[in-house]
Amino acid sequence: MNVYLIASDSYKLVDVEVKKILQDSLNVIKYDLRVDSLTDVINEANYFSLTNEKKYIVVKSDSLFKASKKEDNEKEDSSNKDVKLLEKYLESPSDLSTIIFISYESPDKRRKIFKQIAEKGKAIVLPTLNKKDLTYKCIDLLKQKGYTASYDVANFIVENSYVNYDIMTNELEKIYVLLKPCILSISGLKGIVSVSLTSNVYSYISAIINRELEAAIKASKNFELLKIEPTMVLVMLAKDFQILYMIKSGVNLKELQINLKKEDWQMKAYLQNVDLYTISELKKIIIRLNDYDYKVKSGLLDKSVMLDLISLELCE
């Protein structure tokens, strides 16, 4: 078996399946079809080293298998030269190369390329765990480490992990570090498990405004797992800088508060932050954020890296 597809919305579950195939091999080459082409991948698979050492090629490939807006997916696949090259490779794969395609989106099983990999290789599509499954999984994982958790306690952990396997395991790692094996209680976990989704976004915005790069990166690290849309965060960030610009310009604060429907504590926060910038700096930042918005909407910039670039630029 030389060609695999592993698909799941869980990064960690995909990683577990990949490691099963790699079997501790150190000869692993990684590609990402957002920046690399399938031609690069196939050329690598066909390349033989002088030592004839077996190699594994891991390819991040969400776009290759996701549902198309076009009605005829097979027709679209056939017209893609890269996909044709992969189809040809599947007819006679290299004995010394194993290609592992990974996708964090549900693949479209109607696509010709999916059918061919399922037929000539192996397609592993892991189902999304529902809340009940995650709760029992949580109990089992804790038990393996010597902890005892009731269904209610495990359910509390799952709910505060946004019913997401990857975030849940991150929370369990915190428990392993902070607590010795014991009988867990909800009251004992309240200071350990995650804060709310809204808090994550506002923590990121606050860190950007205060030019705290490390805090911004920390606050945004779960955005992809939480399915938080980067463009939504961009809009909220731009809006806050626009408010700071208006305050700096000398607008009537009472009227501004009424028009924006802001609470007193929110206005107090703006007033505390407004002196961090000159009016010229605020204007430049708003223009730059508009530039990011334009580049993402026009396809010139991948939104998955946009917030990282903003963090690096604005937290200098």
N, C-alpha and C positions, 0 to 999 in steps of 0.2 A: 504494500500500500504506500504509494509515493506522493499522493496529492490529497490534502484534507481541506475541508471547510469547517470552521468552528464558529458558531454564531450564538450570541447571548447578549442581553442588555447589561450583564454583569462582567466587569473587567476581571474580577478575581476568579470567577468560575471559568472564564475563557483561559486565564492564565494557568489554572489547574489542569485543564485539558491539554494545553500546549506542553506543559512540563511532562505529562504522561508520555507524549510522543518523543520529546527531546531526550528523555532518559539521561539527564545530566551531561549531555554532549556540550562541548565548548565551541564547536564549530557551527555557530549560529549567525546567520546574516539577516538583517531586518530591512524591510522596504515599507513604504507608505504610498499608496496609490494617489494620495492627494498631491504628492510632489514627484513621485517616480512613475514610470510607465510599466505596463505589463511586459513590454518588449525587454526592458531592463531585467525584469524578474526571470523571464524565459531564457534570456542570454546567460544569466548567472547560473540557472539550473543546468544548462547544456555545457557549461564550462567545466573542464576536467583539470584538476590540479595534478602535479607531478607525483604526488603521494597517493593519489586515488582515495583520499579520505572522504568518508561520507559527510555530507553537509545538510543542514536544515535551513530553509529559507522561510522566514515568518513575514507575512505580507498583510498589513492593515488595509482592508479592502471593502469598506462599507458601501461605497458607490457601485461596486461591481455587481452586487447581488440584490440591491434594494429595488423596490417596485418602481417602475418607470411611469412617467405621466403619459407616455404613449400607450396606445391600446395593444399594439402588436410587439410584445417584448422579444419574440424570437426573431422577427424581422430586424429589430434594432441591434440585437446581438450579432446577426449575420453581417451587418453593414460595418461593424467595428473591426478594424484591422487588428488591433491588439487582441481582441477576444478570439478572432480567427486563429491567431498565432497560438493562443492558449489551447484552443480546440485541437490544433494540430499536435501540440506537445502532448496532450492527453492520450493521443493515439499511441505514442511511444515515449513514455516518460523515462528520464535518466534513472538508472539503478542506484547512482551515488548521490542523488539529490532528492530531498523530500520538501515539497512546498506545502506550507500551512497557511491557508488564507484565514484571516480572522475578521469577524464583523460584529460590531456592537449594535447592529440594527437587525430586525427580523428580515431574513432574506425572502425574496419573491420566488417561491418554488416553481413558478410557471416558466421562469427564464431558462433558456436553453443551456446556458453555461452552468446553472445550478444542477439541472438534470444530468448533465454529462459528468460533473464531479461526483454526484451521488451514485452514478452508475459505474464509473471507472476508478473512483477513489472512495472517499468516505465523507459524508456530510453529517456533522454533529450539530444539531440545532437544539439548544437547551431552552426549555420553557421558562417563562418568567414565574418565579415563586410567588404565590399569593400570600396574604397575611397569615393565614393559618399555617401554611407550610413553613413560612419563615419563623414563626413562633416556635414550632417544634424543632426546627433546625437550630434555633438559638439555644433551646434547652439542651440539645444534644452536644453542641459545641462547648457549652459551659461545663457540661458533665465530663467531657473529655479532659478538661483542665482541672477537675476536682471541685467545681462549684455546683451548688444546688440551687435551682431556680424553679419556682412554681410557674404555672401557665400565665398567671397575671403579671408576674415579674418579667417574664420573657416577652409578653405582649407589650409591656411598658417600654422595653428596650426597642422592640420592633417599631412601635408607633413613633418613638423619638428618633428613629433612624429613617423616617419617611417611607417605611415599608420597602426598603431598598437593601438588598443583600450586602453590597459592598460597604455601605455606610454602617450597617449593622455590625459587620466584622471589624470595622474601624473602632466602633464603640466597645466591642468586646476586648480589643487589644488594650484600650484604656483601662478597662476593669482588671485585666490580668496584671497590669503594671501597678495600679493604685490599691488593689485589694488582694489580700491573701485568699486562697481557696476557703470558701465559707458558704453559709446559707444566705443567699442574697435577698434583700428587701427593697421595695420601691423607695422608701425613705432614704435608704443608704445609697441609692443610685442617682438621686435627683441632682446632686452636684457634679455628676460625672458624665451623664449622657448628653447628647447634642442639644444646642440651642435651636430656636426656630428658623425656618427658611427665611422669613422676612429679616430676622436678625442678621443672618449671613450676608444678605445684600446690603443692608445699611452699615454693617461693620466694614464691608469693602469700600463703600462710598466715603465713610468717615476716614478710613485709612488713606484713601487717595487725596482727600482734601487736606489732610494733615501731613501729606508727603511721607507716609510710613510704608515703605516698599515691602518689608517683611510681613507686616500686618495685612497689607492688601493681598499679597500672594496667599497667605494663610486663609484669609476670609473667602477667597475665590476658588480654593482647591476643590470644593465639592460641587461647584456650579454644574459641571457636566453630569455628575452622578444624579443631582437633584433635578435635572432637566430644566435648569434655569436658563432662559433664553438670553444670550449675551447682549443682543440688541435691546432687550428690555432694560438691562442694567445700564447700558449706554444712555438710553433716554432719561433714566432717573438721575444719572450722574450729571448729564448736561443740564437738566432742569435745576439741580442744586447750584451749579456754577452760574446759571442765569440769574437765580435769586440773589446770590452773592454779588453779582454784577449790578443788579438793580439797587441793592442796599448801598453799595459803594458809590453809585451814581447819585444818591441823595433822595430817593423817592420817599414818600410819606409811609413810614413803617406801619402805621395803623391801617391805612387803606390797603397796603400790600398784604398784611395779615388777613384782612377780611376777604380780599379778592382770591387769595390762595387757600383760604380756609385752613390756616395753620394754627396749631395750639401755641400757647405762650412758651412752653419749653422748647418747641421747635424754633421759634423766632430767637430765643435766647442762644441756641446753638449756632444759628446763622451769624448772630452778632459777635459771638466769640471767635468765629472763623474768618470773618470778613477782613480783619486786619492782617491776615496771613498773606494777602495778595494786594498788589497794586491794581488799579482799574485797567491798566494796560495788560497786565498778566492775565487777568480774568477774560478780557476780550480775546486774547490770543488762544487761551485754553478752549473757549467756546467755539472758535473757528476750527481748531484742531479736532475737537470732538465731532463737529459737523463733517469734517473731512473723513474721519473714520466711518461715520454713518454712510456717507456717499460711496466710499470704497467697498464696504461690505454689500450694500444694496446693488452696486454695479458689478459685483463679482471680482473686483480687483484685490480683495483681501478676504481671507478665510476668517469667518467670525469666531472660530474656535481658538484663534491666537490673538484676536483683537484686544481682549481685556489684559492679556499679558503685556502687549505692546503699550497700551495706555498706562499701565502701572509703571513700566520702566521709564516712559517719557515724562509722566507728571510727577513721579516721586524722585526725580533727580535731586 
